[in-house]
């Protein structure tokens, strides 16, 4: 459980060293209690980041409000992105991932805001 303190809220850098978001949550896999040889500790499976990753742990009205705000920003289907733990190459001041942010879908919010607001500005 110490890993959560060192990983959550850190910046994620993609393969090219570009910012790709922040670590919002960790997905853990619990060991199978039916097998006596199973490890006693949970195993990290993935990192959650992106729209509504933090809102999943909030109340239902707060999740609804967050979803509506993302829709106003131009994101039609806001959902968190899961980064498989195998793609994490290093953890220091930031979390280094061996994926491209466009392939992982981490730039969807930026593209939606650009389409909805910035692209409509005169001279854009």
N, CA, C and O atoms as CSV, one atom per row, in Angstrom:
chain,resi,resn,atom,element,x,y,z
A,1,UNK,N,N,0.810,-1.189,0.000
A,1,UNK,CA,C,0.000,0.000,0.000
A,1,UNK,C,C,0.859,1.261,0.000
A,1,UNK,O,O,0.361,2.356,-0.263
A,2,UNK,N,N,2.126,1.109,0.290
A,2,UNK,CA,C,3.040,2.244,0.245
A,2,UNK,C,C,3.202,2.778,-1.171
A,2,UNK,O,O,3.487,3.961,-1.357
A,3,UNK,N,N,3.024,1.920,-2.170
A,3,UNK,CA,C,3.187,2.333,-3.557
A,3,UNK,C,C,2.221,3.448,-3.920
A,3,UNK,O,O,2.578,4.347,-4.682
A,4,UNK,N,N,1.017,3.407,-3.394
A,4,UNK,CA,C,0.032,4.442,-3.684
A,4,UNK,C,C,0.514,5.824,-3.284
A,4,UNK,O,O,0.243,6.800,-3.983
A,5,UNK,N,N,1.224,5.920,-2.171
A,5,UNK,CA,C,1.751,7.209,-1.727
A,5,UNK,C,C,2.789,7.756,-2.692
A,5,UNK,O,O,2.919,8.969,-2.851
A,6,UNK,N,N,3.524,6.863,-3.333
A,6,UNK,CA,C,4.624,7.275,-4.197
A,6,UNK,C,C,4.221,7.438,-5.661
A,6,UNK,O,O,4.987,7.995,-6.448
A,7,UNK,N,N,3.046,6.968,-6.036
A,7,UNK,CA,C,2.647,6.998,-7.445
A,7,UNK,C,C,1.455,7.919,-7.703
A,7,UNK,O,O,1.458,8.661,-8.684
A,8,UNK,N,N,0.440,7.885,-6.844
A,8,UNK,CA,C,-0.775,8.672,-7.066
A,8,UNK,C,C,-0.443,10.161,-7.050
A,8,UNK,O,O,0.331,10.619,-6.210
A,9,UNK,N,N,-1.022,10.904,-7.968
A,9,UNK,CA,C,-0.848,12.346,-8.172
A,9,UNK,C,C,0.466,12.717,-8.841
A,9,UNK,O,O,0.801,13.899,-8.911
A,10,UNK,N,N,1.215,11.745,-9.333
A,10,UNK,CA,C,2.427,12.066,-10.085
A,10,UNK,C,C,2.087,12.251,-11.559
A,10,UNK,O,O,1.126,11.677,-12.070
A,11,UNK,N,N,2.888,13.057,-12.221
A,11,UNK,CA,C,2.741,13.303,-13.653
A,11,UNK,C,C,3.155,12.044,-14.415
A,11,UNK,O,O,4.072,11.335,-13.999
A,12,UNK,N,N,2.478,11.770,-15.530
A,12,UNK,CA,C,2.831,10.649,-16.402
A,12,UNK,C,C,3.486,11.215,-17.657
A,12,UNK,O,O,2.953,12.133,-18.280
A,13,UNK,N,N,4.629,10.673,-18.021
A,13,UNK,CA,C,5.296,11.035,-19.266
A,13,UNK,C,C,5.204,9.857,-20.218
A,13,UNK,O,O,5.432,8.714,-19.823
A,14,UNK,N,N,4.866,10.137,-21.486
A,14,UNK,CA,C,4.754,9.060,-22.461
A,14,UNK,C,C,6.130,8.688,-23.014
A,14,UNK,O,O,7.155,9.169,-22.532
A,15,UNK,N,N,6.136,7.838,-24.019
A,15,UNK,CA,C,7.366,7.330,-24.621
A,15,UNK,C,C,8.282,8.448,-25.114
A,15,UNK,O,O,9.505,8.337,-25.030
A,16,UNK,N,N,7.688,9.522,-25.627
A,16,UNK,CA,C,8.457,10.641,-26.179
A,16,UNK,C,C,8.843,11.664,-25.116
A,16,UNK,O,O,9.502,12.655,-25.429
A,17,UNK,N,N,8.450,11.445,-23.883
A,17,UNK,CA,C,8.756,12.384,-22.810
A,17,UNK,C,C,7.760,13.520,-22.696
A,17,UNK,O,O,8.029,14.504,-22.007
A,18,UNK,N,N,6.603,13.408,-23.361
A,18,UNK,CA,C,5.563,14.432,-23.301
A,18,UNK,C,C,4.608,14.150,-22.148
A,18,UNK,O,O,4.354,12.992,-21.812
A,19,UNK,N,N,4.086,15.197,-21.551
A,19,UNK,CA,C,3.123,15.035,-20.460
A,19,UNK,C,C,1.864,14.347,-20.968
A,19,UNK,O,O,1.337,14.683,-22.028
A,20,UNK,N,N,1.397,13.384,-20.195
A,20,UNK,CA,C,0.236,12.606,-20.624
A,20,UNK,C,C,-0.843,12.546,-19.550
A,20,UNK,O,O,-1.779,11.756,-19.676
A,21,UNK,N,N,-0.744,13.344,-18.511
A,21,UNK,CA,C,-1.747,13.342,-17.459
A,21,UNK,C,C,-1.140,13.050,-16.111
A,21,UNK,O,O,0.079,13.075,-15.941
A,22,UNK,N,N,-1.999,12.774,-15.162
A,22,UNK,CA,C,-1.574,12.443,-13.805
A,22,UNK,C,C,-2.151,11.096,-13.406
A,22,UNK,O,O,-3.180,10.662,-13.924
A,23,UNK,N,N,-1.473,10.450,-12.483
A,23,UNK,CA,C,-1.966,9.189,-11.929
A,23,UNK,C,C,-3.095,9.534,-10.972
A,23,UNK,O,O,-2.873,10.194,-9.957
A,24,UNK,N,N,-4.301,9.092,-11.292
A,24,UNK,CA,C,-5.448,9.379,-10.443
A,24,UNK,C,C,-5.763,8.245,-9.476
A,24,UNK,O,O,-6.243,8.485,-8.368
A,25,UNK,N,N,-5.495,7.013,-9.893
A,25,UNK,CA,C,-5.829,5.871,-9.049
A,25,UNK,C,C,-5.058,4.650,-9.535
A,25,UNK,O,O,-4.520,4.641,-10.642
A,26,UNK,N,N,-5.011,3.636,-8.706
A,26,UNK,CA,C,-4.379,2.354,-9.057
A,26,UNK,C,C,-5.442,1.272,-9.054
A,26,UNK,O,O,-6.337,1.278,-8.208
A,27,UNK,N,N,-5.350,0.348,-9.990
A,27,UNK,CA,C,-6.235,-0.818,-10.009
A,27,UNK,C,C,-5.452,-1.985,-9.438
A,27,UNK,O,O,-4.393,-2.350,-9.949
A,28,UNK,N,N,-5.982,-2.561,-8.381
A,28,UNK,CA,C,-5.323,-3.677,-7.703
A,28,UNK,C,C,-6.078,-4.969,-7.962
A,28,UNK,O,O,-7.300,-4.979,-8.115
A,29,UNK,N,N,-5.323,-6.054,-8.005
A,29,UNK,CA,C,-5.923,-7.378,-8.144
A,29,UNK,C,C,-5.672,-8.116,-6.837
A,29,UNK,O,O,-4.531,-8.256,-6.396
A,30,UNK,N,N,-6.747,-8.583,-6.230
A,30,UNK,CA,C,-6.621,-9.298,-4.963
A,30,UNK,C,C,-6.246,-10.748,-5.220
A,30,UNK,O,O,-6.668,-11.336,-6.216
A,31,UNK,N,N,-5.460,-11.320,-4.329
A,31,UNK,CA,C,-5.077,-12.722,-4.518
A,31,UNK,C,C,-6.274,-13.651,-4.327
A,31,UNK,O,O,-7.229,-13.322,-3.623
A,32,UNK,N,N,-6.202,-14.807,-4.965
A,32,UNK,CA,C,-7.247,-15.814,-4.865
A,32,UNK,C,C,-7.125,-16.507,-3.507
A,32,UNK,O,O,-6.136,-17.191,-3.246
A,33,UNK,N,N,-8.119,-16.333,-2.651
A,33,UNK,CA,C,-8.056,-16.913,-1.309
A,33,UNK,C,C,-8.275,-18.419,-1.333
A,33,UNK,O,O,-7.962,-19.103,-0.359
A,34,UNK,N,N,-8.805,-18.945,-2.429
A,34,UNK,CA,C,-9.047,-20.390,-2.520
A,34,UNK,C,C,-7.731,-21.153,-2.683
A,34,UNK,O,O,-7.624,-22.319,-2.302
A,35,UNK,N,N,-6.736,-20.476,-3.254
A,35,UNK,CA,C,-5.430,-21.132,-3.425
A,35,UNK,C,C,-4.533,-20.763,-2.253
A,35,UNK,O,O,-4.273,-19.581,-2.032
A,36,UNK,N,N,-4.057,-21.742,-1.499
A,36,UNK,CA,C,-3.222,-21.433,-0.337
A,36,UNK,C,C,-1.841,-20.892,-0.727
A,36,UNK,O,O,-1.194,-20.229,0.084
A,37,UNK,N,N,-1.390,-21.158,-1.930
A,37,UNK,CA,C,-0.060,-20.703,-2.342
A,37,UNK,C,C,-0.072,-19.270,-2.858
A,37,UNK,O,O,0.977,-18.722,-3.197
A,38,UNK,N,N,-1.245,-18.664,-2.918
A,38,UNK,CA,C,-1.348,-17.302,-3.452
A,38,UNK,C,C,-0.673,-16.309,-2.511
A,38,UNK,O,O,-0.678,-16.483,-1.292
A,39,UNK,N,N,-0.102,-15.279,-3.093
A,39,UNK,CA,C,0.546,-14.240,-2.302
A,39,UNK,C,C,-0.505,-13.495,-1.478
A,39,UNK,O,O,-1.653,-13.361,-1.902
A,40,UNK,N,N,-0.112,-13.020,-0.317
A,40,UNK,CA,C,-1.045,-12.354,0.580
A,40,UNK,C,C,-1.289,-10.898,0.184
A,40,UNK,O,O,-2.284,-10.305,0.601
A,41,UNK,N,N,-0.406,-10.325,-0.605
A,41,UNK,CA,C,-0.523,-8.917,-0.955
A,41,UNK,C,C,-1.219,-8.731,-2.293
A,41,UNK,O,O,-1.064,-9.556,-3.194
A,42,UNK,N,N,-1.992,-7.643,-2.432
A,42,UNK,CA,C,-2.604,-7.362,-3.736
A,42,UNK,C,C,-1.536,-6.956,-4.749
A,42,UNK,O,O,-0.459,-6.488,-4.380
A,43,UNK,N,N,-1.846,-7.140,-6.016
A,43,UNK,CA,C,-0.904,-6.820,-7.092
A,43,UNK,C,C,-1.459,-5.680,-7.926
A,43,UNK,O,O,-2.644,-5.667,-8.256
A,44,UNK,N,N,-0.601,-4.714,-8.270
A,44,UNK,CA,C,-1.022,-3.587,-9.102
A,44,UNK,C,C,-1.168,-4.078,-10.536
A,44,UNK,O,O,-0.249,-4.683,-11.087
A,45,UNK,N,N,-2.317,-3.819,-11.136
A,45,UNK,CA,C,-2.603,-4.267,-12.492
A,45,UNK,C,C,-2.506,-3.106,-13.478
A,45,UNK,O,O,-1.994,-3.272,-14.585
A,46,UNK,N,N,-3.001,-1.921,-13.077
A,46,UNK,CA,C,-3.025,-0.791,-13.997
A,46,UNK,C,C,-3.088,0.523,-13.229
A,46,UNK,O,O,-3.357,0.562,-12.029
A,47,UNK,N,N,-2.830,1.600,-13.970
A,47,UNK,CA,C,-2.947,2.964,-13.468
A,47,UNK,C,C,-4.150,3.591,-14.159
A,47,UNK,O,O,-4.312,3.457,-15.372
A,48,UNK,N,N,-4.994,4.275,-13.392
A,48,UNK,CA,C,-6.132,4.989,-13.965
A,48,UNK,C,C,-5.799,6.466,-14.085
A,48,UNK,O,O,-5.254,7.070,-13.161
A,49,UNK,N,N,-6.131,7.039,-15.231
A,49,UNK,CA,C,-5.927,8.458,-15.463
A,49,UNK,C,C,-7.001,8.960,-16.413
A,49,UNK,O,O,-7.655,8.170,-17.094
A,50,UNK,N,N,-7.178,10.247,-16.456
A,50,UNK,CA,C,-8.111,10.821,-17.417
A,50,UNK,C,C,-9.421,11.247,-16.818
A,50,UNK,O,O,-9.602,11.215,-15.600
A,51,UNK,N,N,-10.355,11.656,-17.690
A,51,UNK,CA,C,-11.638,12.164,-17.234
A,51,UNK,C,C,-12.384,11.164,-16.364
A,51,UNK,O,O,-12.472,9.982,-16.694
A,52,UNK,N,N,-12.901,11.635,-15.289
A,52,UNK,CA,C,-13.737,10.882,-14.353
A,52,UNK,C,C,-13.002,9.795,-13.579
A,52,UNK,O,O,-13.656,9.008,-12.895
A,53,UNK,N,N,-11.694,9.712,-13.652
A,53,UNK,CA,C,-10.979,8.708,-12.862
A,53,UNK,C,C,-11.109,9.017,-11.377
A,53,UNK,O,O,-11.315,8.109,-10.571
A,54,UNK,N,N,-10.994,10.265,-11.014
A,54,UNK,CA,C,-11.166,10.651,-9.614
A,54,UNK,C,C,-12.631,10.644,-9.201
A,54,UNK,O,O,-12.946,10.339,-8.051
A,55,UNK,N,N,-13.514,10.970,-10.107
A,55,UNK,CA,C,-14.929,11.078,-9.778
A,55,UNK,C,C,-15.567,9.726,-9.455
A,55,UNK,O,O,-16.643,9.681,-8.858
A,56,UNK,N,N,-14.919,8.627,-9.839
A,56,UNK,CA,C,-15.493,7.301,-9.569
A,56,UNK,C,C,-15.650,7.039,-8.078
A,56,UNK,O,O,-16.534,6.285,-7.671
A,57,UNK,N,N,-14.800,7.656,-7.260
A,57,UNK,CA,C,-14.881,7.426,-5.822
A,57,UNK,C,C,-15.759,8.451,-5.117
A,57,UNK,O,O,-15.864,8.431,-3.891
A,58,UNK,N,N,-16.393,9.348,-5.872
A,58,UNK,CA,C,-17.238,10.383,-5.284
A,58,UNK,C,C,-18.708,9.973,-5.323
A,58,UNK,O,O,-19.060,8.920,-5.855
A,59,UNK,N,N,-19.542,10.812,-4.760
A,59,UNK,CA,C,-20.972,10.503,-4.707
A,59,UNK,C,C,-21.585,10.544,-6.107
A,59,UNK,O,O,-21.008,11.111,-7.036
A,60,UNK,N,N,-22.734,9.948,-6.237
A,60,UNK,CA,C,-23.404,9.858,-7.534
A,60,UNK,C,C,-23.720,11.236,-8.142
A,60,UNK,O,O,-23.482,11.431,-9.334
A,61,UNK,N,N,-24.249,12.198,-7.364
A,61,UNK,CA,C,-24.494,13.524,-7.951
A,61,UNK,C,C,-23.207,14.217,-8.406
A,61,UNK,O,O,-23.213,14.935,-9.406
A,62,UNK,N,N,-22.126,14.009,-7.694
A,62,UNK,CA,C,-20.844,14.606,-8.079
A,62,UNK,C,C,-20.332,13.982,-9.362
A,62,UNK,O,O,-19.809,14.691,-10.222
A,63,UNK,N,N,-20.471,12.669,-9.513
A,63,UNK,CA,C,-20.076,12.005,-10.762
A,63,UNK,C,C,-20.898,12.522,-11.932
A,63,UNK,O,O,-20.365,12.754,-13.017
A,64,UNK,N,N,-22.212,12.704,-11.711
A,64,UNK,CA,C,-23.077,13.219,-12.764
A,64,UNK,C,C,-22.644,14.619,-13.173
A,64,UNK,O,O,-22.562,14.922,-14.363
A,65,UNK,N,N,-22.364,15.478,-12.186
A,65,UNK,CA,C,-21.935,16.840,-12.467
A,65,UNK,C,C,-20.604,16.851,-13.222
A,65,UNK,O,O,-20.441,17.619,-14.170
A,66,UNK,N,N,-19.669,16.023,-12.821
A,66,UNK,CA,C,-18.377,15.948,-13.512
A,66,UNK,C,C,-18.559,15.486,-14.953
A,66,UNK,O,O,-17.929,16.024,-15.863
A,67,UNK,N,N,-19.411,14.498,-15.163
A,67,UNK,CA,C,-19.680,14.004,-16.516
A,67,UNK,C,C,-20.281,15.114,-17.382
A,67,UNK,O,O,-19.913,15.257,-18.548
A,68,UNK,N,N,-21.203,15.901,-16.818
A,68,UNK,CA,C,-21.818,16.989,-17.566
A,68,UNK,C,C,-20.801,18.082,-17.905
A,68,UNK,O,O,-20.842,18.650,-18.996
A,69,UNK,N,N,-19.897,18.374,-16.979
A,69,UNK,CA,C,-18.860,19.369,-17.247
A,69,UNK,C,C,-17.941,18.922,-18.377
A,69,UNK,O,O,-17.582,19.722,-19.241
A,70,UNK,N,N,-17.565,17.663,-18.372
A,70,UNK,CA,C,-16.723,17.152,-19.465
A,70,UNK,C,C,-17.463,17.200,-20.793
A,70,UNK,O,O,-16.862,17.481,-21.830
A,71,UNK,N,N,-18.759,16.929,-20.767
A,71,UNK,CA,C,-19.539,17.010,-22.000
A,71,UNK,C,C,-19.622,18.443,-22.507
A,71,UNK,O,O,-19.587,18.666,-23.717
A,72,UNK,N,N,-19.731,19.430,-21.599
A,72,UNK,CA,C,-19.723,20.833,-21.999
A,72,UNK,C,C,-18.388,21.219,-22.633
A,72,UNK,O,O,-18.341,22.064,-23.528
A,73,UNK,N,N,-17.309,20.600,-22.169
A,73,UNK,CA,C,-15.993,20.872,-22.746
A,73,UNK,C,C,-15.820,20.207,-24.104
A,73,UNK,O,O,-14.851,20.491,-24.809
A,74,UNK,N,N,-16.735,19.332,-24.479
A,74,UNK,CA,C,-16.685,18.727,-25.800
A,74,UNK,C,C,-16.312,17.261,-25.822
A,74,UNK,O,O,-16.122,16.695,-26.898
A,75,UNK,N,N,-16.202,16.632,-24.669
A,75,UNK,CA,C,-15.870,15.207,-24.611
A,75,UNK,C,C,-17.168,14.421,-24.504
A,75,UNK,O,O,-17.841,14.470,-23.474
A,76,UNK,N,N,-17.522,13.701,-25.554
A,76,UNK,CA,C,-18.828,13.035,-25.618
A,76,UNK,C,C,-18.964,11.881,-24.631
A,76,UNK,O,O,-19.989,11.753,-23.963
A,77,UNK,N,N,-17.951,11.053,-24.538
A,77,UNK,CA,C,-18.015,9.893,-23.657
A,77,UNK,C,C,-16.805,9.909,-22.721
A,77,UNK,O,O,-15.826,9.201,-22.959
A,78,UNK,N,N,-16.870,10.715,-21.656
A,78,UNK,CA,C,-15.720,10.791,-20.759
A,78,UNK,C,C,-15.568,9.511,-19.945
A,78,UNK,O,O,-16.501,9.082,-19.266
A,79,UNK,N,N,-14.418,8.923,-20.017
A,79,UNK,CA,C,-14.135,7.729,-19.226
A,79,UNK,C,C,-12.635,7.697,-18.925
A,79,UNK,O,O,-11.835,8.216,-19.703
A,80,UNK,N,N,-12.257,7.092,-17.808
A,80,UNK,CA,C,-10.842,7.026,-17.475
A,80,UNK,C,C,-10.101,6.045,-18.383
A,80,UNK,O,O,-10.675,5.086,-18.899
A,81,UNK,N,N,-8.822,6.314,-18.557
A,81,UNK,CA,C,-7.967,5.420,-19.337
A,81,UNK,C,C,-7.133,4.582,-18.366
A,81,UNK,O,O,-6.624,5.092,-17.368
A,82,UNK,N,N,-7.004,3.305,-18.670
A,82,UNK,CA,C,-6.203,2.404,-17.834
A,82,UNK,C,C,-4.880,2.129,-18.536
A,82,UNK,O,O,-4.847,1.663,-19.675
A,83,UNK,N,N,-3.804,2.424,-17.840
A,83,UNK,CA,C,-2.454,2.145,-18.332
A,83,UNK,C,C,-1.981,0.853,-17.680
A,83,UNK,O,O,-1.818,0.817,-16.461
A,84,UNK,N,N,-1.755,-0.214,-18.452
A,84,UNK,CA,C,-1.291,-1.466,-17.851
A,84,UNK,C,C,0.035,-1.259,-17.116
A,84,UNK,O,O,0.915,-0.537,-17.584
A,85,UNK,N,N,0.154,-1.896,-15.977
A,85,UNK,CA,C,1.346,-1.735,-15.141
A,85,UNK,C,C,2.613,-2.174,-15.876
A,85,UNK,O,O,3.696,-1.671,-15.575
A,86,UNK,N,N,2.503,-3.092,-16.825
A,86,UNK,CA,C,3.667,-3.553,-17.578
A,86,UNK,C,C,4.249,-2.435,-18.439
A,86,UNK,O,O,5.413,-2.505,-18.833
A,87,UNK,N,N,3.462,-1.410,-18.736
A,87,UNK,CA,C,3.924,-0.297,-19.567
A,87,UNK,C,C,4.677,0.756,-18.771
A,87,UNK,O,O,5.251,1.672,-19.359
A,88,UNK,N,N,4.689,0.648,-17.454
A,88,UNK,CA,C,5.438,1.591,-16.619
A,88,UNK,C,C,6.902,1.168,-16.631
A,88,UNK,O,O,7.246,0.057,-16.227
A,89,UNK,N,N,7.762,2.077,-17.104
A,89,UNK,CA,C,9.187,1.744,-17.209
A,89,UNK,C,C,9.993,2.228,-16.022
A,89,UNK,O,O,10.971,1.587,-15.638
A,90,UNK,N,N,9.597,3.361,-15.427
A,90,UNK,CA,C,10.338,3.906,-14.291
A,90,UNK,C,C,9.437,4.828,-13.489
A,90,UNK,O,O,8.499,5.427,-14.016
A,91,UNK,N,N,9.744,4.929,-12.199
A,91,UNK,CA,C,9.043,5.862,-11.323
A,91,UNK,C,C,10.100,6.646,-10.573
A,91,UNK,O,O,10.878,6.080,-9.804
A,92,UNK,N,N,10.127,7.950,-10.797
A,92,UNK,CA,C,10.996,8.828,-10.024
A,92,UNK,C,C,10.154,10.041,-9.640
A,92,UNK,O,O,9.156,9.877,-8.939
A,93,UNK,N,N,10.501,11.214,-10.055
A,93,UNK,CA,C,9.677,12.385,-9.800
A,93,UNK,C,C,8.387,12.298,-10.614
A,93,UNK,O,O,7.355,12.837,-10.216
A,94,UNK,N,N,8.456,11.623,-11.745
A,94,UNK,CA,C,7.305,11.371,-12.610
A,94,UNK,C,C,7.221,9.877,-12.887
A,94,UNK,O,O,8.136,9.121,-12.561
A,95,UNK,N,N,6.114,9.461,-13.490
A,95,UNK,CA,C,5.942,8.068,-13.906
A,95,UNK,C,C,6.210,8.010,-15.405
A,95,UNK,O,O,5.543,8.691,-16.184
A,96,UNK,N,N,7.185,7.199,-15.809
A,96,UNK,CA,C,7.546,7.050,-17.211
A,96,UNK,C,C,6.805,5.847,-17.785
A,96,UNK,O,O,6.855,4.754,-17.220
A,97,UNK,N,N,6.116,6.051,-18.912
A,97,UNK,CA,C,5.346,4.979,-19.544
A,97,UNK,C,C,5.886,4.708,-20.942
A,97,UNK,O,O,6.349,5.618,-21.629
A,98,UNK,N,N,5.821,3.455,-21.348
A,98,UNK,CA,C,6.308,3.045,-22.656
A,98,UNK,C,C,5.160,2.955,-23.660
A,98,UNK,O,O,5.027,1.960,-24.374
A,99,UNK,N,N,4.334,3.999,-23.710
A,99,UNK,CA,C,3.242,4.094,-24.676
A,99,UNK,C,C,3.190,5.516,-25.215
A,99,UNK,O,O,3.712,6.443,-24.595
A,100,UNK,N,N,2.566,5.681,-26.359
A,100,UNK,CA,C,2.370,6.995,-26.939
A,100,UNK,C,C,1.043,7.546,-26.434
A,100,UNK,O,O,0.055,6.813,-26.386
A,101,UNK,N,N,0.999,8.813,-26.059
A,101,UNK,CA,C,-0.230,9.359,-25.470
A,101,UNK,C,C,-1.390,9.400,-26.444
A,101,UNK,O,O,-2.541,9.283,-26.025
A,102,UNK,N,N,-1.123,9.563,-27.731
A,102,UNK,CA,C,-2.214,9.566,-28.717
A,102,UNK,C,C,-2.810,8.168,-28.862
A,102,UNK,O,O,-4.026,8.018,-28.977
A,103,UNK,N,N,-1.945,7.135,-28.857
A,103,UNK,CA,C,-2.432,5.751,-28.950
A,103,UNK,C,C,-3.262,5.357,-27.739
A,103,UNK,O,O,-4.239,4.619,-27.860
A,104,UNK,N,N,-2.871,5.852,-26.572
A,104,UNK,CA,C,-3.563,5.488,-25.337
A,104,UNK,C,C,-4.853,6.271,-25.136
A,104,UNK,O,O,-5.643,5.943,-24.251
A,105,UNK,N,N,-5.075,7.300,-25.945
A,105,UNK,CA,C,-6.296,8.085,-25.819
A,105,UNK,C,C,-6.227,9.146,-24.747
A,105,UNK,O,O,-7.261,9.634,-24.291
A,106,UNK,N,N,-5.021,9.511,-24.336
A,106,UNK,CA,C,-4.867,10.493,-23.265
A,106,UNK,C,C,-5.014,11.927,-23.743
A,106,UNK,O,O,-5.100,12.838,-22.920
A,107,UNK,N,N,-5.045,12.149,-25.021
A,107,UNK,CA,C,-5.158,13.520,-25.520
A,107,UNK,C,C,-6.575,13.842,-25.992
A,107,UNK,O,O,-6.777,14.850,-26.669
A,108,UNK,N,N,-7.542,13.023,-25.655
A,108,UNK,CA,C,-8.919,13.220,-26.116
A,108,UNK,C,C,-9.521,14.511,-25.568
A,108,UNK,O,O,-10.202,15.228,-26.301
A,109,UNK,N,N,-9.285,14.818,-24.306
A,109,UNK,CA,C,-9.848,16.034,-23.726
A,109,UNK,C,C,-9.249,17.272,-24.381
A,109,UNK,O,O,-9.979,18.215,-24.687
A,110,UNK,N,N,-7.956,17.291,-24.600
A,110,UNK,CA,C,-7.311,18.418,-25.263
A,110,UNK,C,C,-7.826,18.632,-26.672
A,110,UNK,O,O,-8.059,19.766,-27.089
A,111,UNK,N,N,-8.005,17.537,-27.411
A,111,UNK,CA,C,-8.546,17.643,-28.770
A,111,UNK,C,C,-9.984,18.144,-28.760
A,111,UNK,O,O,-10.377,18.934,-29.618
A,112,UNK,N,N,-10.777,17.679,-27.775
A,112,UNK,CA,C,-12.173,18.102,-27.690
A,112,UNK,C,C,-12.278,19.589,-27.362
A,112,UNK,O,O,-13.100,20.290,-27.953
A,113,UNK,N,N,-11.474,20.074,-26.444
A,113,UNK,CA,C,-11.487,21.498,-26.096
A,113,UNK,C,C,-11.014,22.333,-27.282
A,113,UNK,O,O,-11.549,23.407,-27.553
A,114,UNK,N,N,-10.007,21.823,-27.981
A,114,UNK,CA,C,-9.512,22.529,-29.162
A,114,UNK,C,C,-10.600,22.634,-30.239
A,114,UNK,O,O,-10.789,23.691,-30.841
A,115,UNK,N,N,-11.307,21.528,-30.473
A,115,UNK,CA,C,-12.386,21.516,-31.460
A,115,UNK,C,C,-13.518,22.452,-31.064
A,115,UNK,O,O,-14.045,23.197,-31.890
A,116,UNK,N,N,-13.880,22.400,-29.799
A,116,UNK,CA,C,-15.080,23.114,-29.335
A,116,UNK,C,C,-14.857,24.606,-29.122
A,116,UNK,O,O,-15.741,25.409,-29.419
A,117,UNK,N,N,-13.685,24.989,-28.610
A,117,UNK,CA,C,-13.480,26.382,-28.232
A,117,UNK,C,C,-12.339,27.059,-28.994
A,117,UNK,O,O,-12.553,28.080,-29.647
A,118,UNK,N,N,-11.162,26.511,-28.916
A,118,UNK,CA,C,-9.991,27.176,-29.469
A,118,UNK,C,C,-10.054,27.264,-30.997
A,118,UNK,O,O,-9.693,28.289,-31.576
A,119,UNK,N,N,-10.503,26.214,-31.634
A,119,UNK,CA,C,-10.608,26.217,-33.084
A,119,UNK,C,C,-11.616,27.214,-33.635
A,119,UNK,O,O,-11.533,27.591,-34.804
A,120,UNK,N,N,-12.563,27.645,-32.815
A,120,UNK,CA,C,-13.594,28.580,-33.242
A,120,UNK,C,C,-13.194,30.036,-33.029
A,120,UNK,O,O,-13.896,30.943,-33.476
A,121,UNK,N,N,-12.085,30.264,-32.359
A,121,UNK,CA,C,-11.652,31.639,-32.087
A,121,UNK,C,C,-11.108,32.271,-33.372
A,121,UNK,O,O,-10.477,31.589,-34.179
A,122,UNK,N,N,-11.348,33.549,-33.558
A,122,UNK,CA,C,-10.807,34.216,-34.742
A,122,UNK,C,C,-9.286,34.178,-34.748
A,122,UNK,O,O,-8.639,34.468,-33.742
A,123,UNK,N,N,-8.734,33.820,-35.887
A,123,UNK,CA,C,-7.289,33.746,-36.030
A,123,UNK,C,C,-6.670,32.447,-35.548
A,123,UNK,O,O,-5.446,32.316,-35.533
A,124,UNK,N,N,-7.497,31.479,-35.152
A,124,UNK,CA,C,-6.964,30.213,-34.645
A,124,UNK,C,C,-6.546,29.301,-35.759
A,124,UNK,O,O,-6.075,28.193,-35.505
